[in-house]
Amino acid sequence: MFLSQLDVKCETKTKDNVFVNVVASIQYRALADKASDAFYKLTNTRSQIQAYVFDVIRASVPKLNLDDAFEQKNDIAKAVEEELEKAMSAYGFEIVQTLIVDIEPDEHVKRAMNEINAAARLRMAATEKAEAEKILQIKRAEGEAESKYLSGLGIARQRQAIVDGLRDSVLGFSVNVPGTTAKDVMDMVLVTQYFDTMKEIGAASKSSAVFIPHGPGAVRDVATQIRDGLLQGNAAS
């Protein structure tokens, strides 16, 4: 016998009070050896099948929450198929296959579900962004700390090199020029650097006015201050 198909749309309510339209697709056919039963016992086969589908769906779906109804479509279809097979076999019909092809909530419910899902994804994205910014700030702080440490280390080494260079120069000059002491050489080097510094300040075109004490006494005071500072730095290192 040829195969027939009936699509049934049934409105019902889930356990969490959401109205849905459940669409079931039923494939059936009359049995060859019971053709007379199929022809004479039922005046409207499609209406009879639809009634059984309504009965099973409205008994099954209200036991499930909306999410569970989507996940258990196959169980609902199986329950419909079993009920139809028991009922329709007496009328000479065979139920070939039963499918739940769609579960469609109300439009407002779908919109609300989409908004909930979108909000959850936005929260997740915000959390990930905040975590990424936190990591960047930590790495930036670690980088700045490392940079300052290396800068300080470089300055300390630079000062140590200056002190070592001056010491070697003074000792070498004292050895090569008889009669001069280390203090005499140091004073001469510092005074020379003092005048070189004044020359550079004066030669700079964009320099602001700088007022410094000047004269033989001032030069001696500056030399003493620089020498004492270098000696203290050398002793500390």
Secondary structure by P-SEA (a helix, b strand, c coil): cbbbbbbbbbbbccccbbbbbbbbbbbbbbbcccccccccccccaaaaaaaaaaaaaaaccccccaaaaaaaaaaaaaaaaaaaaaccccccccccccccccccccaaaaaaaaaaaaaaaaaaaaaaaaaaaaaaaaaaaaaaaaaaaaaaaaaaaaaaaaaaaaaaaaaaaaaacccccaaaaaaaaaaaaaaaaaaaaaacccccbbbbbbcaaaaaaaaaaaaaaaaaaaaac
